[in-house]
Amino acid sequence: MVERVAVVIGGASGIGAATARALAAEGYRVTVADLDGEGAARIAAEFGGVGTSVDVTDEGQVEALFTEVTERDGAPHAVVNTVGMSTVSPVVDHDVAQWRQVIDINLVGAFIVLKHAGRRVVDGGALVSLTSLNARQAGAWLSAYCSAKAGLSMLTQVTALELAARKVRVNAIAPGLVITPLTEGIQTIPGIAEDYIANTPLGRSGEPEEIAAAAVFLCSDKAAWITGEILDINGGAHLLRYPTLDKHLSALM
């Protein structure tokens, strides 16, 4: 059996780390890449993988990452990009530089990853991005993040069309509230976590391992006829409403 090669970007913590571990458990040779190169190396050391640093907004670094992986391990069979960040501000007060930074990391960075992963991935391979519940549900004071993640959903579908001739499957996962280093700050703001849970029919937040399991499935042969899909994993939160972040945050000011 040919050993499969995987790259997980944003793998130093949270959903990315859980995904790297899950792919390694399935027998993939995994490279973990993250802006936090030391953190990526720590995760990779758990299962004998390779950890490295990458800034997804720097095309040269992303291209070099896929060149190095291909030369060392062979062309990747699976690439999962979990990188993301957000700011919180009303549209009328939002700093333009910060707004652009969110778009650059969440959308432009995802485009750069798909561009170079798409060039290197084996025919019949799989590319998975992490979008968000905010790709379909508007959240007050989250204009940059919502816009970037909605754009990533459409970018996923366009890329799926373009790579279909090579049988490369391109999908995304849209999580609801999952407590990770990116979202743990929510717990410190009175009322927000409760508002999320109240608007989640299954009544709880998600675990990184639950998102990782979906990523592994989308990378597997079991998902061989799935492409262009945005998979909502949010406990049913997309069926209700998004929390009123602006009201909770305003109460602190």
Secondary structure, 3 states (H helix, E strand, C coil): CCCCEEEEECCCCHHHHHHHHHHHHCCCEEEEEECCHHHHHHHHHCCCCEEEECCCCCHHHHHHHHHHHHHHHCCCCEEEECCCCCCCECHHHCCHHHHHHHHHHHHHHHHHHHHHHHHHCCCCCEEEEECCHHHCCCCCCEHHHHHHHHHHHHHHHHHHHHHHHHCCEEEEEEECCECCCCCHHHHHCCCHHHHHHHCCCCCCCECHHHHHHHHHHHHCHHHCCCCCCEEEECCCHHHCCCCCHHHHHHCCC
